[in-house]
Amino acid sequence: MDIISTIILFLVILSFLVLAHECGHFFAARFFGVHVEEFGLGFPPRIKAWKRGPVAYSLNWLPLGGFVKLKGEQGEAAHDSDSFAAKPIWQRIIILVAGVAMNALLAVVLLTIGFTFGMPQVVDTDEERAGSVGVQYIQIVNVLPDSPAEKSGIRLGDIITRINGERYQKIADVQRAIAEHRGVPMTVELARGDEAMTIAVTPDSTGVGEPGRIGIGLAKTAVVSYPIHQAFILAIKTTGALIVGIAAMLLNALTRLAFDGFVGPVGIAAYTATAAKLGFSYLINLMAQLSVSLAVINVLPIPALDGGRVLFALVEKVRGRALRPIFENAIHVIGFFALILLLLAVTVRDIGRLIPF
């Protein structure tokens, strides 16, 4: 994909995920009788705004986000029955976490679609599968940094079709062929989405007499499809596993203050381009993972995020009264700018990785 197409696709996907998140807040607020003043996609300045009933809708120039503006969300109009501030704490918490819940639900829907039409899965085990297994491939599931494979242009997700003109059916045979070519150039024929390519790579070794290696991890994969009811159950299990995995990664990163495994908009755009090349199933899987990531990150008890606002609601419950709005809003503003700084730092790092200087 060219840069313009990648940017457009990335913004469409991001807008779709944010729209789902904000719809969660919107519908929960309407359900509990909170007046929604504005539903915005993107951040101002505005491109266009229109009003339908009591709600104003807006399309804005900055596409990295969206918002639902509720009456009383800053603590004002606390005596009006349709104000967010006037609602019981449990209703406010439900409204705040509804966006997170919507992103988790969206992941289940996306994965259900993916598993129904077919998703690539590892099939080189004896596990019984209820789904229909398609043609099996030997796929690259890991590429080590600075390895011969990465330097030669081999990428995660590539499918090995031939090595030196020979076709292999077993991973062990591929590993043996690589091991036997230590220090000797070899040609690897790959399928990357609909694109076929031939790459020259020379296996190295960790020491004298050691087998050759190019720094890749392999798995036998196939597109597996399921009946829709089984796809739905598998989607729920997969979404749960994603939530646990992403939460564990975040907890580890926050406790060690190490964010090497995180990517910003530039890195996500690069992954989007790769997924689009590999096909629909990879793209829908990426969207599901991004939706879960958005849910998990937003539920963190950090100011400016939904989880931070829930934390303040719980503090109000314990204290018996709310903090002064000016104090709470100041904390959220500080949290927002801290997140922006972190996002900028991650983005600069992503650019450095993609375009080494």
SVG drawing of the C-alpha trace seen along z (x, -y; Angstrom):
<svg xmlns="http://www.w3.org/2000/svg" viewBox="-36 -25 70 60">
<polyline fill="none" stroke="black" stroke-width="0.4" points="0.0,0.0 1.2,-3.5 1.5,-6.1 -1.8,-7.9 -3.8,-4.7 -2.3,-3.5 -3.1,-6.8 -6.7,-6.7 -7.2,-3.1 -5.7,-3.7 -7.9,-6.8 -11.0,-4.9 -10.3,-2.0 -9.4,-4.4 -12.6,-6.4 -14.7,-3.3 -13.2,-2.1 -13.6,-5.5 -17.2,-5.8 -18.0,-2.5 -16.5,-3.6 -18.3,-6.9 -21.6,-5.2 -21.3,-3.3 -21.2,-6.5 -23.9,-8.0 -26.4,-5.2 -25.8,-4.7 -26.2,-8.4 -29.5,-8.5 -30.7,-5.4 -30.2,-7.0 -31.7,-10.3 -28.5,-12.4 -28.7,-15.1 -26.1,-14.7 -25.0,-18.1 -22.7,-17.0 -21.5,-13.8 -18.2,-14.6 -16.1,-12.4 -12.5,-13.8 -11.5,-16.9 -12.2,-20.5 -11.9,-22.7 -15.1,-21.6 -15.7,-20.6 -19.4,-20.4 -22.0,-20.4 -25.7,-19.7 -28.5,-19.2 -31.0,-16.4 -33.4,-16.7 -31.7,-17.9 -28.2,-16.5 -25.6,-18.4 -23.4,-16.2 -20.1,-17.3 -17.4,-16.2 -14.0,-17.6 -10.6,-18.2 -8.4,-16.2 -9.3,-12.6 -7.4,-10.9 -10.3,-10.5 -13.8,-11.6 -16.0,-12.7 -19.5,-12.8 -20.2,-16.0 -22.6,-15.4 -24.5,-18.1 -23.0,-18.3 -19.9,-16.2 -17.7,-19.0 -19.9,-19.1 -22.2,-21.9 -26.0,-21.9 -25.9,-19.4 -29.6,-20.1 -31.0,-19.4 -32.5,-16.0 -30.9,-15.5 -27.4,-16.4 -24.6,-13.8 -23.6,-15.3 -27.1,-14.8 -27.2,-11.0 -26.4,-8.4 -22.7,-7.3 -23.5,-3.8 -25.3,-5.2 -22.3,-7.6 -19.9,-4.6 -22.0,-2.6 -22.0,-5.6 -18.2,-6.0 -17.4,-2.3 -20.0,-1.8 -17.4,-2.9 -15.0,-0.2 -17.7,2.4 -18.7,1.4 -15.1,1.8 -15.0,5.3 -18.3,6.1 -17.1,4.9 -14.0,7.2 -16.4,10.1 -18.4,9.1 -15.3,8.7 -13.8,12.0 -17.1,13.8 -17.1,12.5 -13.5,13.5 -13.9,17.0 -17.0,17.6 -15.4,16.6 -12.0,18.1 -9.0,16.9 -5.4,18.1 -4.6,20.4 -1.7,22.6 -2.6,26.2 0.6,28.1 -0.7,29.7 -2.9,32.7 -5.7,30.6 -9.1,31.6 -10.8,28.8 -14.5,28.4 -13.9,26.0 -13.1,26.5 -9.3,26.4 -8.1,25.0 -4.8,25.4 -1.9,25.6 1.2,23.3 4.5,22.9 4.3,19.3 6.8,17.0 5.4,16.0 8.5,14.2 11.4,12.3 14.3,11.5 15.6,7.9 18.9,7.4 18.7,11.0 19.6,12.1 15.9,12.5 15.0,9.0 18.0,7.5 17.0,9.3 13.4,8.1 11.6,11.1 8.5,10.0 6.2,11.4 3.3,13.2 5.2,14.2 4.5,17.7 7.4,19.9 6.6,21.5 10.0,22.8 13.7,22.8 16.2,23.0 13.3,24.2 12.3,27.0 8.9,27.1 8.6,28.4 5.6,29.7 7.2,29.9 8.7,27.2 11.6,29.6 12.6,29.9 12.7,26.1 14.8,25.8 17.1,28.5 17.5,26.8 18.4,23.5 20.8,25.2 22.7,26.9 23.3,23.5 25.4,21.9 27.3,19.1 25.9,20.1 23.4,17.8 20.0,19.3 16.8,18.2 13.6,18.1 10.3,17.8 7.6,16.1 3.9,15.3 2.9,12.0 -0.8,11.6 -1.4,11.7 2.3,10.8 4.9,13.4 8.6,12.6 12.0,14.2 14.5,13.1 18.2,14.0 19.4,14.6 22.6,16.1 22.2,18.1 24.7,17.3 25.5,19.2 26.2,18.6 29.6,20.3 31.9,22.7 30.1,25.9 26.7,24.5 23.8,24.9 22.8,22.0 20.0,19.7 18.3,16.7 16.3,15.6 12.8,16.7 10.0,18.6 7.9,20.9 4.4,22.4 2.2,24.5 -1.0,22.4 -4.2,22.7 -7.4,20.7 -9.9,22.3 -13.6,21.4 -16.4,22.3 -20.2,22.5 -21.4,19.1 -22.4,20.4 -19.0,21.9 -17.4,18.8 -19.2,16.7 -18.1,18.8 -14.5,18.8 -14.7,15.0 -15.7,14.6 -12.8,16.8 -10.3,15.0 -11.5,11.6 -11.1,12.6 -7.6,13.9 -6.7,10.6 -8.0,8.6 -5.9,10.7 -2.8,10.6 -2.9,6.8 -3.7,6.0 -0.7,8.1 1.5,6.4 0.4,2.9 0.8,3.8 4.3,5.1 5.2,1.9 3.8,-0.4 5.6,1.3 8.9,1.3 8.2,-2.0 9.3,-0.3 7.2,-0.9 9.4,0.7 6.6,3.0 4.1,0.1 3.5,-1.6 1.8,-4.9 -0.2,-6.0 2.7,-5.6 3.5,-2.1 -0.2,-1.1 -0.5,-2.5 2.5,-0.4 0.8,2.7 -2.4,1.7 -0.6,1.6 0.9,5.1 -2.4,6.6 -4.1,5.1 -1.5,6.7 -2.0,10.1 -5.8,10.1 -9.2,9.5 -8.8,12.0 -5.6,10.4 -7.1,6.9 -10.2,7.9 -8.0,9.6 -5.9,6.4 -9.1,4.3 -10.3,6.6 -6.9,6.4 -6.9,2.6 -10.5,2.4 -9.5,4.5 -6.4,2.4 -8.5,-0.7 -10.9,0.8 -8.1,1.9 -6.2,-1.4 -9.3,-3.4 -10.2,-1.5 -6.9,-2.3 -7.3,-4.5 -5.4,-7.4 -6.7,-11.0 -8.3,-11.9 -9.2,-8.3 -12.5,-6.7 -10.9,-4.7 -9.6,-7.9 -13.1,-9.3 -14.4,-6.1 -11.7,-6.5 -12.9,-10.0 -16.5,-8.7 -15.4,-6.0 -13.5,-8.6 -16.7,-10.6 -18.6,-7.6 -16.0,-7.0 -15.8,-10.7 -19.5,-11.2 -19.1,-14.3 -17.4,-15.1 -14.0,-16.9 -14.2,-20.5 -14.8,-20.5 -11.9,-22.9 -9.5,-20.6 -10.7,-17.4 -10.7,-19.1 -7.1,-20.3 -6.0,-16.8 -7.6,-15.5 -6.0,-18.2 -2.6,-17.3 -3.2,-13.7 -4.3,-14.5 -1.1,-16.4 1.0,-13.7 -0.6,-11.1 0.0,-13.4 3.7,-13.6 3.9,-9.9 2.2,-9.4 4.6,-11.9 7.6,-10.1 6.3,-6.7 5.6,-8.2 9.1,-9.7 10.5,-6.3 8.2,-4.6 9.4,-7.0 13.0,-6.2 12.4,-2.5 10.6,-2.8 13.0,-5.5 16.4,-5.0 18.6,-8.1"/>
</svg>
